[in-house]
Amino acid sequence: MASKHPYTDEAGKGAFLALLENGESIPSAAKRAKINIKTARGIKKRADKITLYCDEYDLPPPSFHDRVAIAPKPGRPYVLSELDINTLDVAIISDRYHREIH
């Protein structure tokens, strides 16, 4: 049975990171925040990556909101412009024509 909320929300991530800042280990903080351990490790890795990025470029430390923000999802389809659609149509018609010749 699938869960109602497939993604961890910002509140859950915030609770998890707050528990980590209070000195709890990742497994116990994940259990208390009711987050899968793999998800918890991913949240910690992303929060650390944001902190390292800010340190590397001499930026102020990231806010708590920045550390718990939901990462953009990969694989979102791009919106095609009218020119792109026309170019694809020409390529498909040309390919179909050349396949019929052979």
N, C-alpha and C positions, 0 to 999 in steps of 0.2 A: 504494500500500500504506500503510495507516494505521500510525502508530507505536504501540508498546506502551503508552506513557505519554502521553496527550493533553495533560496539564497539566504545567507545570513544577513540580517539587517544591521544598520549602523549601531543600534542600541546594544545588540548582542556582541558586536565587535568591541564597542566601548567598554562594556562590562568585562569582557575577557582581558583587554589591555589594562584596565584599571586593576584587576586582580594580579596581573603580572607585575605592575609597578609596585604593588604592595608586597612583593617578594615571593609569591606563590610560583610553583613550578608549572610548566606548560600543561602536563596531564591533569593536575588537580584544578588549575584554573579553567581548563576546557570542560572538565566535568561539572564544575560549579556553574559555569555559564551555559551549560547544556549545548555545547558545540562539539562536533566530531573532532577527534584529535588531529587528523590530517588537515582539516579546515583551519584549526587553531594554529598549526605550524605555518600554514600559508599566510594567515593574517599576521603572525609575528614576523615572518620573513618580509612581507610587504611593508610593514610599519618600520622595520629596521632599514629597508632599502630607501625609504623616504627620508629617514633621519640621516643616513650616510650621504645621500644626494645633497641635502642641505649643508652638511658639514664640508663636503667636497667643494662646493661653490660659494662658501662663506655666506650662506643665507641664514636668516634667523631660524631657530629651531621650529619644526613644524608644529602647528597647533594640534590639539587633540582631535579636532574635527577633520583635519587633513589626514591624520593617521588612520581614522576609521572610515574614511570615504570609500564608497563602493567603486572598485576598479572598473574601467570600461570593459565590456565584454568583447572578446575578439570574434571575428567572423560576421559582424553585422554587414548585411549587403549594402553596397553603395547604390546611390540613386543615379540612374543614367540620365544624361542630358539628351536632348532631341538629336544633337549631332552624333552622339555615341550610338543611339538606336539606329540612325540611318546608316552609319558605318558598319554596324553589325549586320543589318539587312543586306547591304551590298556584298559583304563577305560571304554570307550564307548562300545568296543566290549564285555568286561566282563559283563557290565550291560545288554546289549542286550541278551547275552547268558542266564543270570539268569532270565530275564523276560520271555524268551521263555519256560523255564522249568516250571514255575508256571502258 
